[in-house]
Amino acid sequence: MSRGIASYGREFCLRLVRNMLRIRRMEERCAQLYGEGKIRGFLHLYIGEEAVATGVMANLRAEDAVVATYREHGHALLRGISMNAIMAEMFGKREGCSRGRGGSMHLFDAATRFYGGNAIVGGGLPIALGLALAHRLQSIRPVTACVFGEGAIAEGVFHESMNLAALWQLPVLFCCENNLYAMGTALARSESQTDLAKKASSYNMTSASVDGMDVLAVYETAKSASAYVRETGKPYFLELQTYRFRAHSMFDPELYRDKAEVEEWKKRGPIHNFTQQLKRAGLMSEEDFLAIDHEVLAEVEASVAFAEAGQWEPVEDLTRDVYTEAT
């Protein structure tokens, strides 16, 4: 970073640490709960990618909209959905943000303008375009942030959405989380052009790439990108080069990458490296870190207790929001 870390201030930096830890500790607990059978269905963990959600979401305003993919727990949490509502949703309880009907992949909350969680690869892209078009027609200019993995770039809907966004000049911030493996397929095995920012620029769209393991680099690049969308009303493509430390999902045997590669990427872990920078700069002590971690762990355990105490939706509501009585 060209800007010195001390210039960000202690309070701001500790908030970034807290947000990354909230994602990490919540997901570590979710992995345990999945093993206990408390969380069922699919579960895609974000562990290793925390700097991306933390840096991007810090630049969004209340009026902005967010559309995410199925690895969306961190985005939902930092967007303002309570950990209680997220955990209850993963338990399938009606206190969850989607009344327990969506589970891990379908977190949703209109109040925070978080429009999913989408299980379909690339499925959020046209939704983001629709939101941005609605804003354009209302003569307002919030940012619609659309988060998706690099695997979506192999889908036709990606190209259709990029083309329409550029043609219609829609205020969408496309955030491509490039963790190198679309499920179990390495990027170079599915894309002849692996420079994703260059691919996006072929649609006459402003684009950039950033180290997604560096929370301050993500924050600064996302700050410039969101400001561009907000001021011009035009789309922007941001590639965030990151890596997931866990398998694609809890069902994934992870036979497609070497363990040595994973361990090498862990050396670039966003939480560890950032906290080490803060300690060297005198902005954080080990006691500070432990205090934050203690508070975060307490929040996680409180959310588990909330979910455990939650209620199952009654059978009588099985067809609620599925069928409508004829009038």
Legacy VTK file of the C-alpha trace (Angstrom):
# vtk DataFile Version 3.0
C-alpha trace
ASCII
DATASET POLYDATA
POINTS 327 float
0.000 0.000 0.000
1.295 3.454 -0.856
-0.512 4.852 2.175
1.081 4.022 5.549
-0.919 1.725 7.794
-0.734 4.169 10.705
-2.655 6.768 8.683
-5.808 4.616 8.865
-5.971 5.014 12.626
-6.215 2.431 15.364
-10.023 2.394 15.643
-10.582 1.756 11.934
-7.929 -0.970 11.791
-9.286 -2.773 14.844
-12.747 -2.680 13.279
-11.356 -4.463 10.219
-9.777 -7.097 12.462
-13.044 -7.557 14.345
-15.047 -7.978 11.141
-12.657 -10.553 9.708
-12.675 -12.427 13.014
-16.479 -12.380 13.172
-16.601 -14.146 9.822
-13.827 -16.603 10.679
-15.089 -17.626 14.125
-18.697 -17.906 12.997
-17.732 -20.183 10.145
-15.400 -22.325 12.210
-18.307 -22.901 14.596
-20.603 -23.675 11.673
-18.208 -26.376 10.497
-18.385 -27.960 13.972
-22.165 -27.718 14.027
-22.357 -29.311 10.598
-20.372 -32.270 11.912
-22.850 -32.538 14.797
-25.809 -32.584 12.407
-27.158 -29.274 13.701
-26.614 -27.597 10.318
-27.640 -29.680 7.326
-27.802 -29.385 3.573
-24.990 -27.562 1.805
-22.409 -25.434 3.580
-19.780 -23.404 1.695
-17.216 -21.805 3.986
-15.467 -18.485 3.367
-12.444 -19.196 5.565
-9.390 -17.533 3.999
-11.384 -14.983 2.001
-12.420 -12.704 4.874
-10.444 -9.686 3.643
-12.614 -9.500 0.520
-15.995 -9.139 2.220
-14.496 -6.911 4.904
-12.833 -4.490 2.488
-15.690 -4.304 0.002
-18.596 -4.049 2.439
-16.856 -1.229 4.338
-17.386 0.988 1.289
-21.107 0.401 0.821
-23.858 2.655 2.140
-27.272 1.820 3.578
-29.002 2.710 0.302
-26.792 0.399 -1.737
-27.902 -3.107 -2.696
-25.957 -6.357 -2.405
-26.457 -9.551 -4.393
-24.232 -12.459 -3.410
-23.476 -16.051 -4.234
-23.873 -19.175 -2.085
-20.623 -18.485 -0.157
-22.268 -15.435 1.374
-22.212 -15.734 5.171
-19.537 -13.053 5.580
-21.208 -10.590 3.228
-24.549 -11.020 4.989
-23.001 -10.577 8.419
-21.103 -7.413 7.522
-24.074 -6.030 5.653
-25.904 -5.929 8.958
-27.878 -9.166 9.222
-27.480 -10.272 12.823
-25.419 -13.344 13.580
-28.463 -14.661 15.443
-30.618 -14.502 12.307
-27.887 -16.071 10.183
-27.258 -18.934 12.603
-30.973 -19.601 13.064
-31.344 -19.720 9.294
-28.596 -22.308 9.016
-30.327 -24.355 11.717
-33.533 -24.175 9.677
-35.413 -22.286 12.394
-38.163 -19.808 11.663
-36.248 -17.057 13.516
-33.765 -17.165 10.644
-33.530 -14.341 8.117
-35.386 -16.486 5.558
-37.641 -18.179 8.143
-35.414 -21.256 8.013
-36.456 -22.036 4.459
-33.294 -20.994 2.671
-30.463 -22.282 4.798
-26.812 -21.481 4.231
-27.075 -20.655 0.528
-30.128 -18.410 0.631
-29.596 -15.729 3.260
-31.849 -12.752 2.479
-32.880 -9.558 4.234
-34.759 -6.766 2.491
-34.252 -4.401 5.438
-30.491 -4.331 4.854
-30.962 -4.534 1.067
-29.208 -7.901 0.995
-30.908 -9.729 -1.872
-29.433 -13.212 -1.490
-27.570 -15.743 -1.390
-28.102 -17.607 -4.656
-27.399 -21.312 -5.182
-27.130 -20.984 -8.968
-23.664 -20.170 -10.291
-23.988 -16.724 -11.854
-27.626 -16.522 -10.802
-27.179 -13.229 -9.001
-25.813 -11.364 -12.020
-29.113 -10.672 -13.817
-30.772 -9.873 -10.477
-28.132 -7.203 -9.873
-28.804 -5.770 -13.327
-32.516 -5.626 -12.582
-31.932 -3.764 -9.339
-29.568 -1.321 -11.019
-32.021 -0.761 -13.868
-34.787 -0.063 -11.352
-32.542 2.521 -9.700
-31.812 4.115 -13.073
-35.523 4.333 -13.902
-36.153 5.981 -10.527
-33.381 8.498 -11.231
-31.430 7.432 -8.146
-27.866 6.183 -8.085
-27.062 3.749 -5.286
-24.431 1.109 -6.004
-25.542 -2.456 -6.618
-22.670 -4.714 -5.550
-22.790 -8.132 -7.186
-20.489 -10.749 -5.658
-19.698 -13.974 -7.521
-16.895 -16.491 -7.968
-14.657 -16.810 -10.998
-16.543 -19.976 -11.962
-19.470 -17.767 -13.007
-17.320 -16.338 -15.791
-17.720 -19.621 -17.657
-21.493 -19.145 -17.671
-23.316 -17.484 -20.525
-25.257 -15.289 -18.110
-22.000 -13.591 -17.098
-21.347 -12.412 -20.642
-24.956 -11.390 -21.175
-24.935 -9.411 -17.933
-21.610 -7.699 -18.615
-22.776 -6.751 -22.088
-26.092 -5.313 -20.884
-24.485 -3.461 -17.988
-22.060 -1.793 -20.388
-24.677 -1.130 -23.059
-27.183 0.396 -20.668
-24.548 1.974 -18.404
-25.924 0.456 -15.204
-24.444 1.309 -11.771
-23.228 -2.189 -10.849
-20.021 -3.000 -8.990
-19.127 -6.497 -10.172
-16.999 -8.172 -7.478
-15.407 -11.358 -8.769
-13.929 -13.413 -5.939
-11.263 -15.360 -7.810
-10.228 -18.196 -5.490
-8.730 -20.124 -8.447
-11.018 -23.162 -8.235
-14.603 -23.255 -9.475
-15.665 -26.133 -7.266
-12.816 -28.456 -8.293
-11.759 -26.981 -11.636
-8.645 -24.827 -11.803
-9.147 -21.512 -13.600
-6.648 -22.353 -16.352
-8.597 -25.519 -17.184
-11.814 -23.632 -17.899
-10.701 -20.210 -19.191
-8.350 -19.556 -22.112
-7.927 -15.985 -20.818
-7.146 -16.074 -17.106
-6.682 -12.301 -16.784
-10.245 -11.663 -15.651
-9.946 -7.887 -15.554
-8.814 -7.962 -19.185
-11.785 -10.155 -20.044
-14.121 -7.625 -18.431
-12.472 -4.729 -20.259
-13.437 -6.385 -23.556
-16.965 -5.183 -22.754
-15.708 -1.593 -22.681
-15.969 -1.625 -18.898
-13.541 -0.134 -16.393
-11.846 -2.946 -14.470
-9.121 -3.640 -11.919
-7.502 -6.511 -10.023
-6.415 -6.484 -6.392
-4.752 -8.792 -3.874
-7.768 -10.167 -2.045
-5.657 -11.383 0.862
-4.729 -7.800 1.825
-7.676 -6.136 3.563
-6.354 -2.592 3.134
-5.644 -3.145 -0.563
-9.193 -4.445 -0.990
-10.598 -1.518 0.980
-8.769 1.100 -1.101
-9.533 -0.497 -4.472
-13.175 -1.062 -3.582
-13.345 2.528 -2.356
-12.222 3.818 -5.748
-14.440 1.367 -7.615
-17.609 2.143 -5.631
-16.941 5.883 -5.919
-16.628 5.500 -9.691
-19.968 3.667 -9.923
-21.644 6.158 -7.595
-20.371 9.236 -9.433
-20.692 8.072 -13.048
-23.581 5.616 -12.889
-21.466 3.210 -14.949
-20.475 -0.389 -14.175
-17.089 -1.458 -12.804
-15.490 -4.914 -12.679
-13.268 -5.704 -9.714
-11.305 -8.957 -9.560
-10.350 -9.944 -6.011
-7.558 -12.527 -6.068
-8.110 -14.713 -3.027
-8.060 -18.320 -1.833
-10.301 -20.513 0.255
-8.506 -22.551 2.897
-11.300 -25.103 3.198
-12.834 -27.369 0.590
-15.469 -26.075 -1.831
-18.211 -27.419 0.436
-18.536 -29.854 3.313
-19.149 -32.636 0.755
-15.963 -31.931 -1.198
-13.153 -34.554 -0.856
-10.736 -31.898 -2.202
-8.728 -34.153 -4.531
-7.973 -31.440 -7.088
-5.272 -29.427 -5.301
-2.145 -30.245 -3.332
-2.150 -29.790 0.419
1.209 -28.040 0.050
-0.471 -25.385 -2.108
-3.093 -24.762 0.555
-0.440 -24.457 3.256
1.530 -21.997 1.128
-1.547 -19.792 0.715
-2.228 -19.955 4.445
1.032 -18.067 4.946
-0.796 -15.151 3.307
-3.767 -15.491 5.655
-5.527 -12.118 5.833
-6.186 -12.059 9.578
-2.741 -13.168 10.725
-0.820 -10.932 8.330
-2.905 -7.843 9.021
-2.688 -8.223 12.789
1.067 -8.679 12.514
1.288 -5.428 10.530
-0.744 -3.648 13.199
1.457 -4.951 15.987
4.618 -3.806 14.189
3.052 -0.370 13.692
2.118 -0.135 17.368
-1.609 -0.009 16.599
-2.457 -3.301 18.264
-1.137 -5.547 21.005
-1.633 -9.260 21.548
-3.910 -8.344 24.449
-6.032 -6.242 22.062
-6.351 -9.190 19.702
-7.301 -11.603 22.466
-9.907 -9.187 23.821
-11.518 -8.806 20.394
-11.401 -12.554 19.839
-13.041 -13.155 23.229
-15.891 -10.790 22.382
-16.367 -12.369 18.960
-16.419 -15.905 20.372
-19.052 -14.791 22.892
-21.165 -13.405 20.031
-20.837 -16.699 18.163
-21.879 -18.774 21.168
-24.820 -16.458 21.821
-25.954 -16.963 18.218
-25.738 -20.743 18.601
-27.828 -20.569 21.779
-30.352 -18.369 19.948
-30.598 -20.876 17.101
-30.866 -23.837 19.480
-33.761 -22.134 21.274
-35.493 -21.272 18.001
-38.709 -22.803 16.750
-39.353 -25.062 13.801
-41.932 -23.702 11.377
-45.233 -25.532 11.926
-46.341 -28.083 9.349
-49.464 -25.983 8.756
-47.243 -23.345 7.138
-45.695 -25.799 4.676
-47.354 -24.188 1.663
-46.907 -20.608 2.875
-45.458 -18.448 0.074
-45.731 -21.431 -2.265
-49.404 -21.431 -3.168
-51.858 -18.537 -3.226
-55.577 -18.981 -2.801
-57.524 -18.067 -5.928
-59.713 -14.979 -5.570
LINES 1 328
327 0 1 2 3 4 5 6 7 8 9 10 11 12 13 14 15 16 17 18 19 20 21 22 23 24 25 26 27 28 29 30 31 32 33 34 35 36 37 38 39 40 41 42 43 44 45 46 47 48 49 50 51 52 53 54 55 56 57 58 59 60 61 62 63 64 65 66 67 68 69 70 71 72 73 74 75 76 77 78 79 80 81 82 83 84 85 86 87 88 89 90 91 92 93 94 95 96 97 98 99 100 101 102 103 104 105 106 107 108 109 110 111 112 113 114 115 116 117 118 119 120 121 122 123 124 125 126 127 128 129 130 131 132 133 134 135 136 137 138 139 140 141 142 143 144 145 146 147 148 149 150 151 152 153 154 155 156 157 158 159 160 161 162 163 164 165 166 167 168 169 170 171 172 173 174 175 176 177 178 179 180 181 182 183 184 185 186 187 188 189 190 191 192 193 194 195 196 197 198 199 200 201 202 203 204 205 206 207 208 209 210 211 212 213 214 215 216 217 218 219 220 221 222 223 224 225 226 227 228 229 230 231 232 233 234 235 236 237 238 239 240 241 242 243 244 245 246 247 248 249 250 251 252 253 254 255 256 257 258 259 260 261 262 263 264 265 266 267 268 269 270 271 272 273 274 275 276 277 278 279 280 281 282 283 284 285 286 287 288 289 290 291 292 293 294 295 296 297 298 299 300 301 302 303 304 305 306 307 308 309 310 311 312 313 314 315 316 317 318 319 320 321 322 323 324 325 326
